[in-house]
Amino acid sequence: MVDTVGKGFSAAGRKLEWLQILRGIAAILVLYFHMEPHWNAVPALAKISKAMHFGFFGVDLFFVLSGFVVFSSAEKCINYIQIKNFLKRRVLRIYLGYWPVLAIFAIFPAVLHGSVERTTKQIIKSVLLLYPNGADNWLPTAWSLTYELYFYLCLAAICLLAGARRLQILSWTGAAVVLWNSYWLLFQPEVIKVGKQPLHFAFSAYGVEFIAGAIISEVSKNWGRRLPPSEIFYRQEFL
């Protein structure tokens, strides 16, 4: 008798392992990126500190992995109740992990350096993760969580409205984002370099990375059936 249960756990374990490895690599890259100012302060390390800037690639990797994991979960949601529960779980996971860290960050600077003046608007937007850039956030590195929440909302809406064609809609959305940003990069590069192009948040290039992760998730799921990528994409037309 074939031990299908054991094989299932083994396959799931292997999947989890490579995800955790990539997450670890991404975390180390991000750490290196944030260490650049400290390396600059050490003469022996200052000459190579610029190489640490490439650590920002870890953020890109995190968005791809997020798209992979979240789409794998969202594709199982069919009706409104399932999609609502999916969105609730993802949003709570973000906020319940973020708020304790924000509380520590808010309390300790006040203890060590005196009270930190914040406007009511800044406090509310920071608590609710409504700032998509680090400069305005109470916790500067929380900007990426704002994008995560935005992607979750977009994915939930697509799952609700597009049904079985959700991957196809995601793919066309990604293509539209690429074209939009390519236009500004080619014709007004000085605008896009400072993030001032129209719809810079809604059509963020980070969304392409999230969508890429979703496509990789779908392709990897169908890899065992040896379906070509074109068939994986277009077969939704006949569902």
C-alpha positions in Angstrom: 0.0 0.0 0.0 1.3 3.4 -1.0 1.8 5.8 1.9 0.1 8.8 0.3 -0.3 10.6 3.6 3.4 10.4 4.3 4.3 11.6 0.8 1.9 14.5 1.3 3.6 15.6 4.5 7.0 15.1 2.8 6.0 17.3 -0.1 4.5 20.0 2.1 7.7 19.9 4.2 9.9 20.4 1.2 7.7 23.3 0.0 7.9 24.9 3.5 11.7 24.4 3.6 12.5 26.3 0.4 10.1 29.1 1.3 11.8 29.5 4.7 15.2 29.4 3.1 14.2 32.2 0.6 12.6 34.2 3.4 15.9 33.9 5.4 17.9 35.1 2.4 15.6 38.0 1.9 15.8 39.0 5.6 19.6 38.9 5.6 19.7 41.1 2.4 17.4 43.6 4.1 19.6 43.6 7.2 22.6 44.3 5.0 20.8 47.2 3.3 20.0 48.8 6.7 23.6 48.3 7.9 25.0 50.6 5.1 25.1 53.8 7.3 26.9 51.9 10.1 29.5 50.5 7.6 30.1 54.0 6.3 31.0 55.1 9.9 33.9 52.5 9.9 36.8 53.6 7.6 37.8 50.0 6.9 34.3 49.2 5.7 33.3 52.4 4.1 34.8 51.5 0.7 32.6 48.5 0.3 29.5 49.9 2.0 27.9 50.8 -1.3 27.6 47.1 -2.1 25.1 46.9 0.8 22.7 49.0 -1.2 21.9 45.9 -3.2 20.4 44.4 -0.1 17.2 46.2 -1.0 16.7 43.2 -3.4 15.5 41.4 -0.3 12.4 43.6 -0.2 11.7 42.6 -3.8 12.1 39.0 -2.9 9.7 39.3 0.0 7.0 40.7 -2.3 7.4 37.8 -4.7 7.2 35.3 -1.9 4.2 37.1 -0.5 2.4 36.8 -3.9 3.3 33.1 -4.0 2.0 32.3 -0.5 -1.1 34.6 -0.6 -2.3 33.5 -4.0 -1.9 29.8 -3.0 -4.3 30.5 -0.1 -6.6 32.8 -2.0 -7.2 30.5 -5.0 -9.1 28.1 -2.6 -11.6 30.9 -1.9 -14.6 30.8 -4.2 -17.6 32.5 -2.6 -18.0 35.8 -0.7 -17.8 34.3 2.8 -14.5 32.4 2.0 -12.9 35.5 0.4 -14.0 37.7 3.4 -12.5 35.2 5.8 -9.3 35.0 3.8 -9.0 38.8 3.8 -9.8 39.0 7.6 -7.0 36.4 8.3 -4.4 38.2 6.3 -5.2 41.7 7.6 -5.3 40.5 11.2 -1.9 38.8 10.7 -0.4 42.1 9.6 -1.9 44.3 12.3 -1.5 41.9 15.2 2.2 41.6 14.4 2.7 45.3 13.7 0.9 47.0 16.6 3.1 45.5 19.4 6.3 46.5 17.5 4.9 50.0 16.9 4.0 50.3 20.6 7.5 49.4 21.6 9.0 51.8 19.1 6.6 54.6 20.3 7.3 54.1 24.0 11.0 53.6 24.2 12.1 56.7 22.2 9.9 58.7 24.5 11.7 57.2 27.5 15.2 57.6 26.1 14.9 60.9 24.3 11.9 62.6 25.7 8.4 62.9 24.2 8.2 62.7 20.4 5.8 65.2 18.9 3.3 63.6 16.5 0.2 65.1 14.9 -3.1 63.3 15.3 -3.1 62.6 11.6 0.4 61.1 11.7 -0.5 58.8 14.6 -3.8 57.6 13.1 -2.2 57.0 9.7 0.8 55.2 11.2 -1.4 53.0 13.4 -3.6 52.0 10.5 -0.7 51.6 8.0 -1.9 54.3 5.6 1.5 55.7 4.8 3.1 54.0 1.7 6.5 55.6 2.3 9.0 55.4 5.1 9.5 59.2 5.7 5.9 59.7 7.0 5.6 56.5 9.0 6.1 56.5 12.8 7.9 53.2 12.2 9.7 53.9 9.0 10.2 50.3 7.8 6.4 49.7 8.0 5.9 51.2 4.5 6.1 47.7 3.0 3.1 46.5 5.1 1.0 49.3 3.6 1.7 47.7 0.2 0.9 44.3 1.5 -2.5 45.4 2.7 -3.2 47.1 -0.6 -2.3 43.9 -2.5 -4.5 41.8 -0.2 -7.5 44.1 -0.9 -6.8 44.0 -4.7 -6.5 40.2 -4.7 -9.6 39.8 -2.7 -11.5 42.1 -5.1 -10.2 40.2 -8.1 -11.1 36.8 -6.6 -14.6 38.0 -5.9 -15.2 39.6 -9.3 -13.1 37.5 -11.6 -13.8 34.0 -10.2 -11.9 31.3 -12.0 -10.2 33.9 -14.3 -8.4 35.5 -11.4 -4.9 34.6 -12.5 -5.6 35.9 -16.0 -6.9 39.2 -14.6 -3.9 39.4 -12.3 -1.6 38.8 -15.3 -3.2 41.5 -17.4 -3.1 43.9 -14.4 0.7 43.2 -14.0 1.2 43.9 -17.8 -0.7 47.2 -17.4 1.5 48.2 -14.4 4.7 47.4 -16.4 3.5 49.4 -19.4 2.5 52.4 -17.2 5.8 52.6 -15.4 7.8 51.9 -18.6 6.2 54.9 -20.2 7.3 57.2 -17.4 10.7 55.6 -17.2 11.3 56.2 -20.9 9.8 59.6 -21.3 10.1 61.2 -17.8 12.7 59.3 -15.9 13.3 62.1 -13.4 9.7 61.9 -12.3 9.6 58.1 -11.7 13.0 58.1 -9.9 11.5 60.2 -7.1 8.2 58.3 -7.2 6.1 61.3 -8.4 4.5 59.7 -11.4 0.7 59.7 -11.4 -0.9 56.7 -9.7 2.6 55.8 -8.2 0.9 53.9 -5.3 -1.9 52.2 -7.2 0.3 51.2 -10.1 3.4 50.5 -8.0 6.1 48.3 -9.5 6.0 46.3 -6.3 2.6 45.0 -7.5 4.4 43.3 -10.5 6.5 41.4 -8.0 3.5 40.3 -6.0 1.8 39.2 -9.2 4.9 37.4 -10.4 4.8 35.3 -7.2 1.1 34.5 -7.9 2.0 33.3 -11.4 4.9 31.2 -10.1 2.5 29.6 -7.6 0.0 28.6 -10.3 2.8 27.4 -12.6 4.4 25.3 -9.9 1.0 23.8 -8.9 0.5 22.6 -12.5 4.1 21.5 -13.1 3.3 18.0 -12.1 0.8 17.8 -14.9 3.4 19.2 -17.3 1.0 21.9 -18.6 2.8 24.5 -20.7 2.6 28.1 -19.3 0.5 29.2 -22.2 -2.1 26.6 -21.4 -2.1 27.4 -17.7 -2.8 31.0 -18.6 -5.4 30.6 -21.3 -7.3 27.5 -20.1 -9.3 29.8 -17.8 -11.2 31.0 -20.8 -12.9 27.6 -21.0 -13.8 27.2 -17.3 
